[in-house]
Amino acid sequence: MHGPGQGRRAGSRNTLNDAGVPVPRDRHAQLQDRPMGGHRHGRDFERFRWTSGTLSKVLRSPSLMGHRIHRGETVRDGEGAPVLIGPPLLTEAEFSRLQTLLRARSSHNHHRSPTNAMLTAVAHCSGCAGRMYFAARKDCPRGDYACRATARGDVCSAPASMRSDWLESYTVARYREATGTEAPVTRELLLASGARVDVAKGCRGGGPARLAGPDTSRLSFTLGSPSS
């Protein structure tokens, strides 16, 4: 579940995206008379969208005080004073209060343990072609792989999700069928062989059939070029 801080950031980034405000990378391209957008996560974008990470980086940047920034740090003159590139949006006191607030909110959102989910960069959502990520379930030995388009600041017309144990078992079985191997299947092996599984959005509702295993009609497995 998302905390209140994440919800507010989601609302803010959506407002920026809806208003067509360019992300810093695109704005810099505009100033350099270069095209916006580019290649990211295996996809081409005409322009990049605001994400929680992008917005968080901007809110933590001393550039809000008008400082020139190099590698995330304020550039200072020979006397140690900040080099300014324009009028500040926030005073030093306002910026300091903002950082205190951001640190307090962040401390409540660091409860997830690192994961080496087998299908990270292997499982993709058919609705947007974006990567699916593992999400743990509270008090449950398994989790789910789910589309994270909203976290990227993207919009998916049909966000997919599936139980992790089902999707992993399906992928391992299809990989062994395609390669004829009986060796242990790891994420590294899947990535090295260019394995990819695409997951389509399922239908609402339940019943015995929904609990018996994955709906393989939603799944497509391929081997291709190794992932970078």
Accessible surface in RSA format (square Angstrom, percent):
REM  Atomic radii and reference values for relative SASA: ProtOr
REM  Chains: A
REM  Algorithm: Lee & Richards
REM  Probe-radius: 1.40
REM  Slices: 20
REM RES _ NUM      All-atoms   Total-Side   Main-Chain    Non-polar    All polar
REM                ABS   REL    ABS   REL    ABS   REL    ABS   REL    ABS   REL
RES MET A   1   239.39 124.0 157.85 104.5  81.55 194.2 128.87 109.6 110.53 146.4
RES HIS A   2   139.53  76.3 112.26  78.0  27.27  69.8  79.38  81.8  60.15  70.0
RES GLY A   3    21.42  26.4   0.00   N/A  21.42  26.4  17.09  46.9   4.33   9.7
RES PRO A   4   104.89  76.4  91.19  83.1  13.70  49.8 102.86  84.9   2.03  12.6
RES GLY A   5     4.42   5.5   0.00   N/A   4.42   5.5   0.88   2.4   3.55   7.9
RES GLN A   6    47.23  26.4  44.31  32.4   2.92   7.0  10.16  21.6  37.07  28.1
RES GLY A   7    41.28  50.9   0.00   N/A  41.28  50.9  31.45  86.3   9.83  22.0
RES ARG A   8   124.72  52.4 114.50  58.4  10.22  24.3  68.49  93.6  56.23  34.1
RES ARG A   9    40.58  17.0  39.44  20.1   1.14   2.7  11.57  15.8  29.01  17.6
RES ALA A  10    25.71  23.6  25.71  39.7   0.00   0.0  25.71  36.2   0.00   0.0
RES GLY A  11    36.80  45.4   0.00   N/A  36.80  45.4  34.01  93.3   2.79   6.3
RES SER A  12    52.19  44.1  43.86  58.5   8.32  19.2  19.70  42.0  32.48  45.5
RES ARG A  13    16.67   7.0  16.67   8.5   0.00   0.0   0.00   0.0  16.67  10.1
RES ASN A  14    67.87  46.8  67.60  65.3   0.27   0.6  17.96  43.2  49.90  48.2
RES THR A  15    89.60  63.7  84.45  85.6   5.15  12.3  63.02  84.6  26.59  40.2
RES LEU A  16    44.06  24.5  43.91  31.4   0.15   0.4  44.06  30.9   0.00   0.0
RES ASN A  17    20.50  14.1   3.15   3.0  17.36  41.8   3.47   8.3  17.04  16.5
RES ASP A  18   123.84  86.7  86.18  85.8  37.66  89.1  34.15  80.4  89.69  89.4
RES ALA A  19    75.21  69.2  35.17  54.3  40.05  91.1  47.57  67.0  27.65  73.2
RES GLY A  20    35.63  43.9   0.00   N/A  35.63  43.9  23.54  64.6  12.09  27.1
RES VAL A  21    61.98  40.8  56.13  50.8   5.85  14.1  58.52  50.8   3.46   9.4
RES PRO A  22    31.28  22.8  25.87  23.6   5.41  19.7  25.94  21.4   5.35  33.2
RES VAL A  23     5.93   3.9   5.93   5.4   0.00   0.0   5.93   5.2   0.00   0.0
RES PRO A  24    65.80  48.0  55.31  50.4  10.49  38.1  61.79  51.0   4.02  25.0
RES ARG A  25   130.52  54.8 119.01  60.7  11.51  27.4  56.55  77.3  73.97  44.8
RES ASP A  26     1.26   0.9   1.23   1.2   0.02   0.1   0.02   0.1   1.23   1.2
RES ARG A  27   116.37  48.9 116.37  59.3   0.00   0.0  34.42  47.0  81.95  49.7
RES HIS A  28    98.80  54.0  97.30  67.6   1.51   3.9  60.88  62.7  37.92  44.1
RES ALA A  29     5.02   4.6   5.02   7.8   0.00   0.0   5.02   7.1   0.00   0.0
RES GLN A  30    70.87  39.6  55.09  40.3  15.78  37.6  20.21  43.0  50.66  38.4
RES LEU A  31   114.46  63.7  84.85  60.7  29.62  74.5  88.76  62.3  25.70  69.2
RES GLN A  32    98.98  55.3  78.52  57.4  20.46  48.7  10.54  22.4  88.44  67.1
RES ASP A  33   139.14  97.5 103.60 103.1  35.54  84.0  36.65  86.2 102.50 102.2
RES ARG A  34   119.61  50.2 110.38  56.3   9.23  22.0  56.13  76.7  63.48  38.5
RES PRO A  35   119.79  87.3 101.23  92.3  18.56  67.5 112.80  93.1   6.99  43.4
RES MET A  36    53.01  27.5  35.77  23.7  17.24  41.0  36.03  30.6  16.98  22.5
RES GLY A  37    16.90  20.8   0.00   N/A  16.90  20.8   0.28   0.8  16.62  37.2
RES GLY A  38    29.68  36.6   0.00   N/A  29.68  36.6  28.43  78.0   1.25   2.8
RES HIS A  39   117.56  64.3  95.55  66.4  22.01  56.3  76.12  78.5  41.44  48.2
RES ARG A  40    78.40  32.9  73.27  37.4   5.13  12.2  29.52  40.3  48.88  29.6
RES HIS A  41    95.68  52.3  68.91  47.9  26.77  68.5  51.67  53.2  44.01  51.2
RES GLY A  42    63.96  78.9   0.00   N/A  63.96  78.9  29.28  80.3  34.69  77.7
RES ARG A  43    64.30  27.0  58.76  30.0   5.54  13.2  20.37  27.8  43.93  26.6
RES ASP A  44   119.92  84.0  91.16  90.7  28.76  68.0  35.54  83.6  84.38  84.2
RES PHE A  45    41.80  20.9  30.72  19.0  11.08  28.8  35.51  21.5   6.28  18.0
RES GLU A  46   165.09  94.8 143.90 108.9  21.19  50.5  64.57 124.9 100.51  82.1
RES ARG A  47    88.30  37.1  82.91  42.3   5.39  12.8  43.45  59.4  44.86  27.2
RES PHE A  48     8.09   4.0   3.74   2.3   4.34  11.3   4.10   2.5   3.99  11.4
RES ARG A  49    72.83  30.6  66.12  33.7   6.71  16.0  22.51  30.8  50.33  30.5
RES TRP A  50    15.26   6.1  15.26   7.4   0.00   0.0  15.26   8.1   0.00   0.0
RES THR A  51    20.18  14.4  20.18  20.5   0.00   0.0  12.68  17.0   7.51  11.4
RES SER A  52    31.69  26.8  30.95  41.3   0.73   1.7  24.20  51.5   7.48  10.5
RES GLY A  53    50.77  62.6   0.00   N/A  50.77  62.6  39.86 109.4  10.91  24.4
RES THR A  54    34.36  24.4  28.29  28.7   6.07  14.5  16.59  22.3  17.77  26.9
RES LEU A  55    14.64   8.2  14.64  10.5   0.00   0.0  14.64  10.3   0.00   0.0
RES SER A  56    25.37  21.4  25.22  33.7   0.15   0.3  13.40  28.5  11.97  16.8
RES LYS A  57   160.94  78.5 153.09  93.9   7.85  18.7 101.09  91.0  59.85  63.7
RES VAL A  58    39.51  26.0  37.03  33.5   2.48   6.0  39.51  34.3   0.00   0.0
RES LEU A  59    47.84  26.6  47.84  34.2   0.00   0.0  47.84  33.6   0.00   0.0
RES ARG A  60    88.54  37.2  74.15  37.8  14.40  34.3  44.54  60.9  44.00  26.7
RES SER A  61    23.20  19.6  19.68  26.3   3.52   8.1  17.60  37.5   5.60   7.8
RES PRO A  62    24.87  18.1  24.87  22.7   0.00   0.0  24.87  20.5   0.00   0.0
RES SER A  63    48.69  41.1  36.52  48.7  12.16  28.0  20.45  43.5  28.24  39.6
RES LEU A  64    20.53  11.4  20.48  14.6   0.06   0.1  20.53  14.4   0.00   0.0
RES MET A  65    23.60  12.2  19.51  12.9   4.09   9.7  17.83  15.2   5.77   7.6
RES GLY A  66     4.19   5.2   0.00   N/A   4.19   5.2   4.14  11.4   0.05   0.1
RES HIS A  67    18.72  10.2  18.72  13.0   0.00   0.0   8.07   8.3  10.65  12.4
RES ARG A  68   117.66  49.4 117.60  59.9   0.06   0.1  25.75  35.2  91.91  55.7
RES ILE A  69    54.42  31.0  26.19  19.5  28.23  68.0  26.19  18.9  28.23  76.6
RES HIS A  70   115.95  63.4 110.30  76.7   5.65  14.5  76.06  78.4  39.89  46.4
RES ARG A  71   216.80  91.0 173.90  88.6  42.90 102.1  71.97  98.4 144.83  87.8
RES GLY A  72    51.58  63.6   0.00   N/A  51.58  63.6  32.08  88.0  19.50  43.7
RES GLU A  73   122.64  70.4 121.96  92.3   0.68   1.6  45.44  87.9  77.20  63.0
RES THR A  74    26.45  18.8   8.69   8.8  17.76  42.3   4.37   5.9  22.09  33.4
RES VAL A  75    46.51  30.6  42.02  38.0   4.49  10.8  46.51  40.4   0.00   0.0
RES ARG A  76   134.46  56.5 107.89  55.0  26.57  63.3  36.99  50.5  97.47  59.1
RES ASP A  77    68.10  47.7  51.58  51.3  16.52  39.1  33.56  79.0  34.55  34.5
RES GLY A  78    90.72 111.9   0.00   N/A  90.72 111.9  45.02 123.6  45.69 102.3
RES GLU A  79   169.36  97.2 131.04  99.1  38.32  91.2  55.64 107.6 113.72  92.8
RES GLY A  80    37.42  46.1   0.00   N/A  37.42  46.1  26.13  71.7  11.29  25.3
RES ALA A  81    44.56  41.0  39.75  61.3   4.81  10.9  44.13  62.1   0.43   1.1
RES PRO A  82    46.35  33.8  35.57  32.4  10.77  39.2  35.57  29.4  10.77  67.0
RES VAL A  83    46.64  30.7  42.24  38.2   4.40  10.6  46.64  40.5   0.00   0.0
RES LEU A  84   109.80  61.1  83.77  59.9  26.03  65.4  83.83  58.9  25.97  69.9
RES ILE A  85   100.74  57.3  60.95  45.4  39.79  95.9  70.03  50.4  30.71  83.3
RES GLY A  86    30.15  37.2   0.00   N/A  30.15  37.2  26.04  71.5   4.11   9.2
RES PRO A  87   123.73  90.2 106.34  96.9  17.39  63.2 112.46  92.9  11.27  70.0
RES PRO A  88    76.31  55.6  56.18  51.2  20.13  73.2  56.28  46.5  20.03 124.5
RES LEU A  89   141.54  78.8 113.96  81.5  27.58  69.3 117.33  82.4  24.21  65.2
RES LEU A  90    48.23  26.9  45.96  32.9   2.27   5.7  47.82  33.6   0.41   1.1
RES THR A  91    77.78  55.3  72.11  73.1   5.67  13.5  73.88  99.2   3.89   5.9
RES GLU A  92   137.79  79.1 130.72  98.9   7.07  16.8  44.18  85.5  93.60  76.4
RES ALA A  93    58.11  53.4  48.01  74.1  10.11  23.0  55.13  77.6   2.99   7.9
RES GLU A  94    68.91  39.6  64.32  48.7   4.59  10.9  14.62  28.3  54.29  44.3
RES PHE A  95    21.01  10.5  21.01  13.0   0.00   0.0  21.01  12.7   0.00   0.0
RES SER A  96    61.84  52.3  57.52  76.8   4.32  10.0  25.69  54.7  36.15  50.6
RES ARG A  97   153.45  64.4 144.98  73.9   8.47  20.2  75.69 103.5  77.76  47.1
RES LEU A  98    37.58  20.9  33.08  23.7   4.50  11.3  37.00  26.0   0.58   1.6
RES GLN A  99    23.24  13.0  23.01  16.8   0.22   0.5  15.25  32.5   7.99   6.1
RES THR A 100    77.51  55.1  76.28  77.3   1.23   2.9  61.85  83.1  15.66  23.7
RES LEU A 101    84.69  47.2  81.41  58.2   3.28   8.2  84.41  59.3   0.27   0.7
RES LEU A 102     7.23   4.0   6.90   4.9   0.34   0.8   6.96   4.9   0.27   0.7
RES ARG A 103   148.28  62.3 141.33  72.0   6.95  16.5  71.86  98.2  76.42  46.3
RES ALA A 104    51.34  47.2  42.41  65.4   8.94  20.3  50.97  71.8   0.37   1.0
RES ARG A 105    62.64  26.3  59.41  30.3   3.22   7.7  17.83  24.4  44.80  27.2
RES SER A 106    24.87  21.0  22.75  30.4   2.12   4.9  14.74  31.4  10.14  14.2
RES SER A 107    69.84  59.0  47.01  62.7  22.82  52.6  45.10  96.0  24.73  34.6
RES HIS A 108   127.37  69.6 119.85  83.3   7.53  19.3  77.43  79.8  49.94  58.1
RES ASN A 109    42.92  29.6  20.45  19.8  22.47  54.1  14.77  35.6  28.15  27.2
RES HIS A 110   140.45  76.8 111.46  77.5  28.99  74.2  75.68  78.0  64.77  75.4
RES HIS A 111   145.44  79.5 114.57  79.6  30.87  79.0  90.09  92.8  55.35  64.4
RES ARG A 112   172.16  72.3 145.03  73.9  27.14  64.6  72.32  98.8  99.85  60.5
RES SER A 113    91.59  77.4  70.27  93.8  21.32  49.1  36.48  77.7  55.10  77.2
RES PRO A 114   139.08 101.4 106.52  97.1  32.56 118.4 118.55  97.9  20.53 127.6
RES THR A 115    81.66  58.1  54.00  54.7  27.66  65.9  49.43  66.4  32.23  48.7
RES ASN A 116   150.58 103.8 122.12 118.0  28.46  68.5  37.09  89.3 113.49 109.7
RES ALA A 117    10.22   9.4   0.84   1.3   9.38  21.3   8.97  12.6   1.25   3.3
RES MET A 118    45.53  23.6  41.06  27.2   4.47  10.6  43.07  36.6   2.46   3.3
RES LEU A 119     0.00   0.0   0.00   0.0   0.00   0.0   0.00   0.0   0.00   0.0
RES THR A 120    29.62  21.1  29.62  30.0   0.00   0.0  23.65  31.8   5.97   9.0
RES ALA A 121    11.15  10.3   6.33   9.8   4.82  11.0   6.33   8.9   4.82  12.8
RES VAL A 122     0.05   0.0   0.00   0.0   0.05   0.1   0.05   0.0   0.00   0.0
RES ALA A 123     0.00   0.0   0.00   0.0   0.00   0.0   0.00   0.0   0.00   0.0
RES HIS A 124    20.75  11.3  20.75  14.4   0.00   0.0   8.47   8.7  12.28  14.3
RES CYS A 125     0.01   0.0   0.01   0.0   0.00   0.0   0.01   0.0   0.00   0.0
RES SER A 126    62.15  52.5  31.52  42.1  30.63  70.6  28.01  59.6  34.14  47.8
RES GLY A 127    28.33  34.9   0.00   N/A  28.33  34.9   8.16  22.4  20.16  45.2
RES CYS A 128    14.66  11.1   2.73   3.0  11.94  28.1  12.04  30.5   2.63   2.8
RES ALA A 129    43.34  39.9  38.82  59.9   4.52  10.3  39.63  55.8   3.72   9.8
RES GLY A 130     3.01   3.7   0.00   N/A   3.01   3.7   3.01   8.2   0.00   0.0
RES ARG A 131    71.02  29.8  69.13  35.2   1.89   4.5   4.40   6.0  66.62  40.4
RES MET A 132     0.00   0.0   0.00   0.0   0.00   0.0   0.00   0.0   0.00   0.0
RES TYR A 133    67.95  31.7  67.25  38.3   0.70   1.8  50.76  38.1  17.18  21.2
RES PHE A 134    57.51  28.8  41.92  26.0  15.60  40.6  41.92  25.4  15.60  44.6
RES ALA A 135    42.35  38.9  40.24  62.1   2.11   4.8  41.97  59.1   0.38   1.0
RES ALA A 136    78.65  72.3  50.85  78.5  27.79  63.2  50.97  71.8  27.68  73.3
RES ARG A 137   109.65  46.0  99.16  50.5  10.49  25.0  30.78  42.1  78.87  47.8
RES LYS A 138   189.77  92.6 155.83  95.6  33.95  80.8 108.00  97.2  81.77  87.1
RES ASP A 139   140.28  98.3  90.62  90.2  49.65 117.4  44.58 104.9  95.70  95.4
RES CYS A 140    43.38  32.8  24.66  27.5  18.72  44.0   9.82  24.9  33.56  36.2
RES PRO A 141   147.35 107.4  99.81  91.0  47.54 172.8 113.46  93.7  33.89 210.6
RES ARG A 142    55.25  23.2  48.78  24.9   6.48  15.4  21.20  29.0  34.06  20.6
RES GLY A 143     0.00   0.0   0.00   N/A   0.00   0.0   0.00   0.0   0.00   0.0
RES ASP A 144    23.10  16.2  23.10  23.0   0.00   0.0   8.90  20.9  14.20  14.2
RES TYR A 145     0.00   0.0   0.00   0.0   0.00   0.0   0.00   0.0   0.00   0.0
RES ALA A 146    24.65  22.7  24.65  38.0   0.00   0.0  24.65  34.7   0.00   0.0
RES CYS A 147    19.01  14.4   1.49   1.7  17.52  41.2   0.57   1.4  18.45  19.9
RES ARG A 148    74.35  31.2  73.98  37.7   0.37   0.9  22.64  30.9  51.71  31.3
RES ALA A 149     3.31   3.0   2.16   3.3   1.15   2.6   2.16   3.0   1.15   3.1
RES THR A 150    95.56  68.0  92.89  94.2   2.67   6.4  68.58  92.1  26.99  40.8
RES ALA A 151    33.95  31.2  21.91  33.8  12.05  27.4  25.36  35.7   8.59  22.8
RES ARG A 152    44.96  18.9  35.53  18.1   9.43  22.4  35.67  48.8   9.28   5.6
RES GLY A 153     2.17   2.7   0.00   N/A   2.17   2.7   2.17   6.0   0.00   0.0
RES ASP A 154    21.72  15.2  17.13  17.1   4.59  10.9   2.84   6.7  18.88  18.8
RES VAL A 155   108.16  71.2  90.14  81.6  18.02  43.4  91.95  79.9  16.21  44.0
RES CYS A 156    19.64  14.9   2.05   2.3  17.59  41.3   2.40   6.1  17.24  18.6
RES SER A 157   104.62  88.4  66.28  88.5  38.34  88.3  55.76 118.7  48.86  68.5
RES ALA A 158    31.88  29.3  31.83  49.1   0.05   0.1  31.86  44.9   0.03   0.1
RES PRO A 159    64.81  47.2  55.77  50.8   9.04  32.9  55.77  46.0   9.04  56.2
RES ALA A 160     2.34   2.1   0.00   0.0   2.34   5.3   0.80   1.1   1.54   4.1
RES SER A 161    59.19  50.0  51.91  69.3   7.28  16.8  15.15  32.3  44.04  61.7
RES MET A 162    10.34   5.4   2.58   1.7   7.76  18.5  10.22   8.7   0.12   0.2
RES ARG A 163    58.63  24.6  55.77  28.4   2.86   6.8  14.78  20.2  43.85  26.6
RES SER A 164     6.35   5.4   6.35   8.5   0.00   0.0   0.75   1.6   5.59   7.8
RES ASP A 165    52.76  37.0  47.90  47.7   4.86  11.5  34.51  81.2  18.25  18.2
RES TRP A 166    45.88  18.4  44.81  21.7   1.06   2.5  33.57  17.9  12.31  20.0
RES LEU A 167     0.00   0.0   0.00   0.0   0.00   0.0   0.00   0.0   0.00   0.0
RES GLU A 168    45.32  26.0  45.21  34.2   0.11   0.3   6.87  13.3  38.45  31.4
RES SER A 169    73.47  62.1  62.30  83.1  11.17  25.7  38.75  82.5  34.72  48.6
RES TYR A 170    24.17  11.3  16.51   9.4   7.65  19.9  21.34  16.0   2.83   3.5
RES THR A 171     0.00   0.0   0.00   0.0   0.00   0.0   0.00   0.0   0.00   0.0
RES VAL A 172    26.15  17.2  26.15  23.7   0.00   0.0  26.15  22.7   0.00   0.0
RES ALA A 173    59.37  54.6  48.59  75.0  10.78  24.5  55.08  77.6   4.30  11.4
RES ARG A 174    82.02  34.4  81.30  41.4   0.73   1.7  17.73  24.2  64.30  39.0
RES TYR A 175    11.26   5.3  11.26   6.4   0.00   0.0   0.00   0.0  11.26  13.9
RES ARG A 176    77.24  32.4  73.22  37.3   4.02   9.6  15.73  21.5  61.51  37.3
RES GLU A 177   132.38  76.0  99.08  75.0  33.30  79.3  48.39  93.6  83.99  68.6
RES ALA A 178    61.76  56.8  20.96  32.3  40.80  92.8  30.51  43.0  31.24  82.8
RES THR A 179    60.44  43.0  23.81  24.1  36.63  87.3  31.95  42.9  28.49  43.1
RES GLY A 180    65.91  81.3   0.00   N/A  65.91  81.3  34.22  93.9  31.69  71.0
RES THR A 181    35.27  25.1  28.23  28.6   7.04  16.8  23.59  31.7  11.69  17.7
RES GLU A 182   147.32  84.6 124.20  94.0  23.13  55.1  64.27 124.3  83.05  67.8
RES ALA A 183    49.34  45.4  40.42  62.4   8.93  20.3  46.92  66.1   2.42   6.4
RES PRO A 184   108.14  78.8  98.29  89.6   9.85  35.8 101.64  83.9   6.50  40.4
RES VAL A 185    13.20   8.7   0.43   0.4  12.77  30.8   0.43   0.4  12.77  34.6
RES THR A 186    63.05  44.8  60.08  60.9   2.97   7.1  55.83  75.0   7.22  10.9
RES ARG A 187    70.96  29.8  68.49  34.9   2.47   5.9  11.60  15.8  59.36  36.0
RES GLU A 188   117.67  67.6 111.64  84.5   6.03  14.3  67.56 130.7  50.11  40.9
RES LEU A 189    62.65  34.9  58.88  42.1   3.76   9.5  62.08  43.6   0.56   1.5
RES LEU A 190     0.00   0.0   0.00   0.0   0.00   0.0   0.00   0.0   0.00   0.0
RES LEU A 191    32.86  18.3  32.40  23.2   0.46   1.2  32.62  22.9   0.24   0.7
RES ALA A 192    64.94  59.7  45.18  69.7  19.76  45.0  53.61  75.5  11.32  30.0
RES SER A 193    32.46  27.4  19.17  25.6  13.29  30.6  28.61  60.9   3.85   5.4
RES GLY A 194     7.66   9.4   0.00   N/A   7.66   9.4   1.30   3.6   6.36  14.2
RES ALA A 195     2.68   2.5   0.00   0.0   2.68   6.1   0.00   0.0   2.68   7.1
RES ARG A 196    77.45  32.5  77.45  39.5   0.00   0.0  27.76  37.9  49.69  30.1
RES VAL A 197     0.00   0.0   0.00   0.0   0.00   0.0   0.00   0.0   0.00   0.0
RES ASP A 198    28.28  19.8  27.84  27.7   0.45   1.1  10.37  24.4  17.91  17.9
RES VAL A 199     0.00   0.0   0.00   0.0   0.00   0.0   0.00   0.0   0.00   0.0
RES ALA A 200    36.36  33.4  35.83  55.3   0.54   1.2  36.36  51.2   0.00   0.0
RES LYS A 201   105.67  51.6  85.18  52.3  20.49  48.8  45.03  40.5  60.64  64.6
RES GLY A 202    25.41  31.3   0.00   N/A  25.41  31.3   9.59  26.3  15.82  35.4
RES CYS A 203   109.20  82.6  94.55 105.5  14.66  34.4  33.90  85.9  75.30  81.2
RES ARG A 204   228.35  95.9 196.81 100.3  31.55  75.1  83.47 114.1 144.89  87.8
RES GLY A 205    59.98  74.0   0.00   N/A  59.98  74.0  39.57 108.6  20.41  45.7
RES GLY A 206    67.05  82.7   0.00   N/A  67.05  82.7  26.00  71.4  41.05  91.9
RES GLY A 207    32.23  39.7   0.00   N/A  32.23  39.7  23.35  64.1   8.89  19.9
RES PRO A 208   122.92  89.6 112.01 102.1  10.91  39.7 117.12  96.7   5.80  36.0
RES ALA A 209    86.87  79.9  66.72 103.0  20.15  45.8  74.30 104.6  12.57  33.3
RES ARG A 210   108.30  45.5 100.83  51.4   7.47  17.8  45.61  62.3  62.68  38.0
RES LEU A 211   136.66  76.1 117.04  83.7  19.62  49.3 117.23  82.3  19.43  52.3
RES ALA A 212    91.96  84.6  48.43  74.7  43.52  99.0  58.93  83.0  33.03  87.5
RES GLY A 213    18.46  22.8   0.00   N/A  18.46  22.8  10.95  30.0   7.51  16.8
RES PRO A 214    41.26  30.1  26.25  23.9  15.02  54.6  26.59  22.0  14.67  91.2
RES ASP A 215    72.50  50.8  61.44  61.2  11.06  26.1  29.98  70.6  42.52  42.4
RES THR A 216    78.15  55.6  69.21  70.2   8.93  21.3  36.03  48.4  42.12  63.7
RES SER A 217   101.68  85.9  58.93  78.6  42.75  98.5  56.87 121.1  44.81  62.8
RES ARG A 218    38.73  16.3  32.15  16.4   6.58  15.7  15.31  20.9  23.43  14.2
RES LEU A 219    16.77   9.3   0.00   0.0  16.77  42.2   0.68   0.5  16.09  43.3
RES SER A 220    56.73  47.9  52.38  69.9   4.34  10.0  32.24  68.7  24.48  34.3
RES PHE A 221    18.12   9.1   3.15   1.9  14.97  39.0   3.15   1.9  14.97  42.9
RES THR A 222    69.76  49.6  64.92  65.8   4.84  11.5  60.20  80.9   9.56  14.4
RES LEU A 223    70.10  39.0  38.55  27.6  31.54  79.3  38.85  27.3  31.25  84.1
RES GLY A 224    47.65  58.8   0.00   N/A  47.65  58.8  34.72  95.3  12.93  29.0
RES SER A 225    98.44  83.2  75.72 101.0  22.73  52.4  39.18  83.4  59.26  83.0
RES PRO A 226    91.33  66.6  73.36  66.9  17.97  65.3  73.36  60.6  17.97 111.7
RES SER A 227    53.81  45.5  24.54  32.8  29.27  67.4  18.89  40.2  34.92  48.9
RES SER A 228   155.58 131.5  86.28 115.1  69.30 159.6  86.60 184.4  68.98  96.6
END  Absolute sums over single chains surface
CHAIN  1 A    14570.1      11265.3       3304.8       8241.7       6328.4
END  Absolute sums over all chains
TOTAL         14570.1      11265.3       3304.8       8241.7       6328.4
